């Protein structure tokens, strides 16, 4: 199976904007009403994580991907994910912080919120509008083990990339 990633995050957190940036599409993101399968990316509606009744949709969709991006908006003071949510999805996990360039962004808080969701894995700090950190995500999706990912993070030595364990 070709490596695929599912992006999960809250409403207006930047999931569709991130997908467009990863696919090189220069267009305004539209409200995602249902699952969107686009090449190697699955974009999920924010309501899927904000309403526990939709968790089964996330679990079912995870069977079709190799990686899951847990997305945290740097301007949000709360996480939409339950603590340790990633334990319920046995896929390679990647944390992505969006909107790091926003005036009200708190990257340290967003990092801490993601560390409460993920058991381990890389966290990429991004701005889709300024194209910061975006180039680090696609190569991570091509890696198939946590050891490869740890080495990738170490080799990149980027201010936009950390490994959380």
C-alpha positions, 0 to 999 in steps of 0.5 A: 500500500502506498503511504497515505495520511489522514489529517485530524483536527478541530473545525477551522484548525487549518486541515484543508489549508494544510492539505492544499499546501502539501499538494501544491494547490494555491487556492482558498480552503473550503469547509470540509463536509465529508471525508475528502480523499485527495491523492495520498491525503485524507482530509476529515471534517473537524466535527469528526473529532469534536463529536465523540459520536463520529470517532468510529468514522475516524477509526474506520478511515484509519484502516485506509492510511499508514499515518495520522496527523494530529493537528493543533491550531497554535491560536487555540487555547484548548485541544479537541482531542481526548488525552492520549487519543493516539493510543486508539489508532495504531498508525504512525503519528505525526503532530502538526501545529498550524498558524505559527505566524498568527498574532495570537499563536502560542507554539509552546502551548500547542506543543504541550497540547499535542504531547498530551494527545500523542504517545510519541512522534514528530511535531512539525510547526507550520505556517501554510501562508508563509510556507514554513515547515510544510516541506518537512511533512511529506518526507515524514509520510514516506517513512515507515518506522519510528526509528526512521522518523527519529533519525529524520528529525535528528538529521534535519535539525530544523527549528520547525521540527522536534521529536516528542517521546 
